[in-house]
Amino acid sequence: MTSFSLTFTAPLLPSSKPKRSVLVAAAQTTAPAESTASVDADRLEPRVELKDGFYILKEKFRKGINPQEKVKIEREPMKLFMENGIEELAKKSMEELDSEKSSKDDIDVRLKWLGLFHRRKHQYGKFMMRLKLPNGVTTSAQTRYLASVIRKYGEDGCADVTTRQNWQIRGVVLPDVPEILKGLASVGLTSLQSGMDNVRNPVGNPIAGIDPEEIVDTRPYTNLLSQFITANAQGNPDFTNLPRKWNVCVVGTHDLYEHPHINDLAYMPATKDGRFGFNLLVGGFFSPKRCEEAIPLDAWVPADDVLPLCKAVLEAYRDLGTRGSRQKTRMMWLIDELGVEGFRAEVEKRMPNGKLERGSSEDLVNKQWERRDYFGVNPQKQEGLSFIGLHVPVGRLQADDMDELARLADTYGSGELRLTVEQNIIIPNVDSSKTEALLQEPFLKSRFSPEPSILMKGLVACTGNQFCGQAIIETKLRALKVTEEVERLVSVPRPIRMHWTGCPNTCGQVQVADIGFMGCLTRGDEGKPVEGADVYVGGRIGSDSHIGEIYKKGVRVTHLVPLVAEILIKEFGAVPREREENED
């Protein structure tokens, strides 16, 4: 794709909106990338070249590359989809596939380009399938279809709402995949390019288009980004050979529900000379060895240039990113090496006209905004309509749950559901005359409450070792149990975000939680290893975001309840239940 012709209608911008600069780097745990860097001209030679329709690493740059890069060189992963290689794989037994290195690599690595993740350690022959769901918007028909897929897998079949506003389904077996892919397409879904070295699901405001306080409706932008990245679900080989995964979001709220500071690219709404557009943050990421918040690129693009800018940033990263240690291949490492100005120059020269405007001081995000709670009944900007936020305990659903959500969306709303990065679900477009009837539905009286308890509201958990081979500890059930026990000990004055992640890959984003738990092994009785957690405290999201710090390392999971109660009392103003009852 070499040119773009897109026109967006600028949002109405009240003159009373505060104008605040965004050209201030967020707080960081390590030194920020240097604004300038001395880089040899040879370093700016693209490391990839186009061959037979796919980008491949040049021979001269293959020394010291990581194993995953070697797998990509041996066989282009996207051919499994674009040349229908999945049909042949699906006909073979797992034993046959495991007998050869190439097909074993297909199963364990290349299928991730199709959104399929083999759970060799805990569920041999079973796959998790990750969907693309821009802005977290899904339909009742899509939800029912996914429910029909997982229902046939019995206890192994379930679904998760992810921290990128997305669906993941579990229990999938390889022989079913070709038919599942066709079924996804029939309801307007795709799993393409949702894993490994690809662009992940574009995140936006979960109440976009219905939010009375929104700055801009993010759905047109996130939809276009997803369509562009996947070439309308046909596969886009321009961006299937990145050095590592890459996250993008478009901000449409003062609440920053989109969590821009932990994305590789974040579009921050801002005006410039009377034009609506976006300032850009770049480089945010989490990894076992390093966590960084995104920093300003000192660049602004008009709304019509959202795609050209994304393309230019991705090309700079694809062409110049290093491909050695996987722990040093995220985009921020390239920004460090080139300097912010050097990286900006590489992006600029890849823009259609070779130019990139400097950042705007006319930020549209109100940095003093108090983040809103989307649970329960909330009025939409459309008169007479409401949206209802439902709690999904740690994001886990069964087939029957999904069918029931689809029924509620059809009966009371417009057949639409919205997923959030906190692993919850919103039913939009409910006629206000029907809200009371919806609230009386048995489904909302059990696990999926519109009024969850104060600590359950902010509870997030990754997959954990029930399904994920990298996870060290079980997370979802334990997160629920610990939270329930803590709620019996203390009364908390405000919502506290508690995040659980099973390993240092931090899919649960513990560093931005008020209290975070990262799975580890620690010493138990008689010195034997037992499940534990490193406990983080003090992470923040929003305009004053920053990364939390280690509070205590290697805590046995069986010892977490009293520690969490202690932290809530010391750091967050909680009151012991005994004292609260005595005061009454």
N, C-alpha and C positions, 0 to 999 in steps of 0.2 A: 504494500500500500504506500503510494508515494505522494498523494495529494488528498486534501480533504475539502469538502464544501458543506459546512454545517452552520446552521443558524439557530440560536437559542433566543427565546424571548426573555429579556432581562426581568428579574423580579421587581415588584414595586418596592422602593426603598424609602421608608418614612424618613423625613428630614431630621426627626428627633433621635434617630439611631446614633449611639455614641461612635465616634471615630477614634480608634485606638491603634497604635502601631503594633504590628506583629513581628517587626524586625528585631526581636529580642530572643536570643536562643533560650530554649527551655533549660532548666537545671539538668546537669549531667553528672553521671557517676565517675566519669573520667574526663580528661582534658578534651575540649572540643576539637574538631578537625581544624587544621590550620587554614586560614583564609587564602594563603598562597603557598605554593610548594614548587621546588625546583625539580622539573621532570624532563628527562631526556626525550628528544623527539622520537627516538626509537620506541619509547614506552607507549606512545600514542598510536602505534600501528595496530589496527584491529587484529585480534587474535583468532577470529573466526573468518571463514570464507564460505560463500554459497556454492554448493555442489549438488547437482541433480535435485534442485528444489529445496534443499535443507542446508542449514548452517552447520558447519563442522569445524572443530578446532584444527588450526593449521599445524602441519607437521612440526614446524620449528618451535612451537610452543607446548609440545607434549611432554617435555621432560618434567618429572616431579609432580604430575597431575594425580588427583585423587582417584580411587577405584571407580566411583560413579562416572567420572569423565571417561574412563576407559570403556565402561559399558556403553556409553552413548556413542563412542567412536566405532565400537564393534558392530552396532546395529542401531539405526535411527529409531527411537521409541515410537514416534508418531506413525510409523509405517504400520504398526499394529492396528491403528484405526484407519488411516488414510488409504492404505493398501489392503485393508481387511484381513490383516494377519491374525486378528483375534478369532476369526472363524476357525482357522486351523488349530490354534492353541486349544480352543474349547472342545475339540474333538478328541484330545489326548488325555490320558490319565495323569494324575499327579506324579506317579512313579515314572512314567515315560518322560515327562517334562523335567523331572529332577535328574534323570540319567545323563543329561548333557548340560554343560555349563551355559551355553547360549540360551537354551529354553528355560533353564533355572533362573538365569538373570532376567528373562522376560517376566517370569512369575513374581520375582522378588523386587525388581527395580522398574523395568520398562512399563509394566502395566499401570504404574502410578501416573503415567501421562494420560491414561484413560480414567483416572480417578479410582483405581482399584488397588487396595493395600492388602497384601497377603499377611495373615497373622500366623506365620509359621510356628512360632514358639508356643502359643496358647491355643490356636485353632487351625491346625494344619489342614490345608485345602479349603479354608473359609476366607472370605475377603470382606473388608470394609469398603464401601463405595461412597465417595464424596461427590456431592453435586455442586454445580454452579447455581447460585441463587442471588443475583445482584440485588443489593439493597434489602435482602431478606424477605422479598415479596414472593409469596407462593399462593397457589389456588387450591380450592377444595378438590378439584379433579387431580391435581398433582399429588396432593396429600393422600388421597385414596389410592392412587396408583402405587405410591411408595409403600403404603400399608399392605397392599396386596402382594408386593414382592417379599416383604419380611415375614408375612404370616406363614408362608410355606416352610420357613426354616425353624419353626418351633421355638424352643428356648434360646437358640442362637440368634434368632431374628429380632432385632430391635432398631430403634432410631435414636439419634442424638441431635439436639440443636447445638451448634458449635459456637465458639467465640468469634466467628466471622459471619454471623447471621446466616448460617447454612445448615442444610440437612446432611447427615451421614447415616447410611443404613448398614446393617451388619448381618452376617450369616450367609452372604452371597457365595454361590459355588460357580466355578468357571464354566461348566456346560450351559448355565443359564444366561451368561453374560450377553451373547449376541442378541437374544430375545429381549433382555432387559434394556439394552441400548436402544432398540427399536421402540420399546414401550416408553422410554424417557422422551424420545423425539416426538412421539405421538401426543404427549401432553405438554410439549414445549420446554422440556428440561434437557440438560446435558451434564455429563460428568467429565467432560473433556478438559484437559489441561488444568486439573485441580490439585495435582500433587507434584512432588519433586521440584525440578528446576523450572517452575512455571509461575505465572501470575495467579495469586489466590483470589478468592471471591471478593469483588469490589463492595466495600461497606459504605452505607449511607444512613441517613436519619431513618429510624424504624417507623416514625410517624410522618414521613415525607408526604406532602400533598394534602394532609389532613390536620397538620399541626398549626394551631392559631398563631403560634409565636415563631414559626420557622423563618429563616433568612431566605432560603431558596429550596425548592423541591429538588432533592438529589436524584430522584429516580431516572430522569432522562440521561443524566451523566453516567450513573453506574450501569444502566442498561447498555449505553453505547460503548462504554469501556469493556464490558463483558463480551459484547458482540464483536468488537474489534479484536480483542485478545484471542478469541476462538474462531474468528472468521465465520460468524453466525453458526457456530457449532459444527463447522466442517473441518476445523483444524487450521491453525495459523503457524506454519513453520518458521516465520520470522522471529517468533518469541518462544520457541520450545526448547532452546538450548541456552538458557541463562546460566550463569555460574552457580546460582542458588535460588531458593524461593524468593518471591517478591510480593509485597502487600501494598494495596492502594485503597484509599478512602476519599470520599467527597463529603465535606462538612456542610451541613445545612441548618445547624442548630447552635444556639448559645450554650446549650447543655453539653455539647461535644460528646453526644452519645456514640459518635463514630470513633472515638479514641485516636485522634490524628497523630499524637506524639509517638505511637508505637508502630507506625506504618513507614514503609520505604518511600512512599510518596503520598502526601496529603494535600488536597486542594482546600485552601482556607478562603472563604468568601471575603472579597474586598472590592471596593470601587476605585477607579482611577480616571481622573478627568471626565467624570460623569458616565463612565462605562462600567458595567458590572463584569467581574471576573474573579480570579483567585490568586492569592499569594500561595507560594509553594514551600512546604516543609519536606525535607528529604532525609533518609538514612535511619529511621527508627527501626530497631529490631531487638529481639531477645535471643540469646544462645547460651549454652552451658558455660562458655568462657567469657562472654562479654554481653552487656546489655546497654543500649544507648537509646536516648530519646531523639526524635527527629529534630533537625536544625533548619533554620531558614536558608533557602537558596538565594535570597535576595533577587527574586524573580516574580513577576506577575504576568498572567496570561488572561486575555479576554475569554469570556465563556465559550466562544466559538473555537478556541484553540485548545480545549481540554484534551482532545485526542492527539493532535500533532505534538503537544508537549509530552504526553504519556509515551508516544512512539519515540521521541527524541531521547527521553531519559532511559527507556528500555534499551535502545540501540547503543547508547553510551555504556551502559552496564554490560550488555551482551558482548560488545566489541572489546572492552578494556578490562573487565573484571578478572581477577585472578582465579585460577582453578587448581590451586594446590590444596592445602589443608582445608577441609570443609568448615572448620571453625573460623576461617579468615576469608570467606568468599562472599559474605553478604555485602550489600552495596555500600554501607558506611565505611568498610575497609578501603574501597576504591576512593571514596571521598577523602578519607584520611591521606591516602597516597598522593592524590592529585591536588589536594587543597580544595576548599569550597569554590574559589574562583576558577581553579583549573577544571574542576568537574563542571561548573556552570558553563565554561567556555566550550567544553565538549558537547554539552546539551545544546547550546546555542547554535553551533555549527551544523547540528542535525535537524534544526527547525526548518520548515519549508522555505522561509526567506532568509535563513541564516542569522536571524535576529531574535533577541529575547529581552523584553522590557525589564527594567529594574523593579524591585518590589514596591508596593504601594503602602503609604502610611494610613490609608483609609480602610482599616480593618473593620469588618462589620460584626465581629463577635464581641459581645459584651462580656468583658472579663470579670465583672463583678456579679455575674448571673448566678443564682442559686439553682443547682441542678434539680429538675423536676422528677417526680416519681410517676411512672406511667402505669402503675397498677390500678385496678379498679376502673370505675366509669369516669371518662374524661370527655368534655365537649370538643368536637371537631370545629374547624373553621367553617365547615358547611353547616348551615343552620338546621337544627333538628336532628343532627346525627352525632353519635358518640363513638369513641373507641374504648375497648375494654381490655386492660392488660391482665394477663393470667400468669401465675407462677408455675413454671415447669421444674419440679425438684431436680436439681443438677442436670437439667436438659434431657433426661432420659424418657422415652416414650415407647409403648408397645403398639402393635398394629391396631388394636381396639381403641386405644387412646387417639390415634391419628384419624380413624374413621369418625369418632365422636367429635373431634375438633372440626372436621370437614362438614359434618351435619350442622353443627352450631353456626359455622360461617355461612352456610347456605340458608338456614332457617331465620337467623337474626341479622345477618349482614349482607354483604355483596358477593359471598363465595370467595373471599380473600382472607389470607392470614399474613401476619408480619412476624418475622423472627428477629430477635435482638442479640447483641453480642454478649449479653448476660445470660443467654441460654433460655430466655423466656419467650412467650408468644402473645401477640396482640390481635384481637378481632376488631377490624375497622368497620366503619360505615353501618353501625347499628342504629336503626331508628330509635330515637330517644324514648318513644312510647313502648318499645320492646325491651328496654334495658332491665326492668325489674323482673320480667319473665325469664330473661337470660340468667340473671343472678340466682334465680331459684332452681336452675337446672342441677340435677344431682351431680353431674360431672364437675361443677364448680364448687360443690359442697365437700368434695373429698380432697384429693392431692392437688388438683389444679385450681388453686384458690385465687380469686382476684384481690384478696386481702391476706397475703402471707404474713407470718410473724416477722418482726423487725430484723432478726438475724438471717432468716431464710431469704429475705428479699435480695440480699447481696451475695448469695452463695453461688459459687462457680466451681466446677470440677472437671478436669480432663477425663479421658477414658479410663485411666488406671490399668492395673495389671490383669483385670478381668479379661480384657481383650488385647491390650497393647503389650507387645513383647519388650518394649523399651522401658515401660513403667516398672519401678521398683516396688511400689506399694499399691494396694487397692485404694481408690479415691472416692468414688461416688457414694457408695453406701456408708463409708466411714465419715465422709464430710457431713452427711445427714445425721448420723448418730452423734457425732461430736457436737454439732450445732444444737441438736435437741437437748443434750445433756447440759450444755453450757447455759441454754435458756432457762433451765430449771434452777441454775445457781445464781444468775445475775439478771438484773433489769437494765436494759441499755436505752439511753435517751434518744438515740438517733440510729438510722440504718448504718451498719458497718459492713463493708465489702470484704468477705473472706473467700480467698481463692485457693484451690488445691491443685497441685500438679504432681504427677507420679514420678517424674525424673527431671534432671537438669535441662531438658529441652524446653521446659516451661510452657507447654501448650496451654496450661491454665493461667498463665500471665500473673504469677504470684508477685512479681516485682511492683505491679501497680495496684495491688490490693492494700486495704488498710491493714489486714493481717493475711499473710500468705504462708502456705505449707508446701514445701518441696520434698518429695519422697527421697528417702535415703535408707541405708542400712546402718544400724547403730548397735552398740553392745547391750545385750540383755543380761539376764541372770547367768552366772557362771561364764560370762564372757562370750556367750554365743550370739551371733548376729540376729537381730530382730528388725522388723519394720519400724522405721522412724521418719522424722521430718525435720528439715531445717526451717526454722520459723522466721519469717520476715515481718517487719512492722513499718508502717509509715508511708507506703506508696500512695500516690494521689493521681486522680485523673482530672481532666478539665483544664482551664487556662493556667492554673498554677500547678500543673502536673509535675511530679518528680518520682523517682524510683525509690522504693523502700530499701531498708537495710536489714542485715541479719540481726535478729534479736537473740536467738539461741540456736545453736547447731545440735544436730543429732538427738532430738527429743524422741523417746519411745512413743509410738502412737497411743499406747495405753496410758501415757502420762500427759496427754495433750489437754484434756478437759480442764484440770485445775490451772494449767499454765495459761490457757486462753482466757479463763475467767479473771485471772490475775492481770493480764494485759488489758482487758476491757476496763477493769477498775482503775488501773494506773494511768492508762493512756487515753481512754475514751469516755470517762465519766460514768461508767456503769456503777450500779449499787447492788450489793449482795441482797438476794431475795429475803433473807432473814431480817436484815435491817429494815428493808422496805415494808415488810409485814408488821414489824414492831412499831414503826413510825405511824402506820395506819391505825 
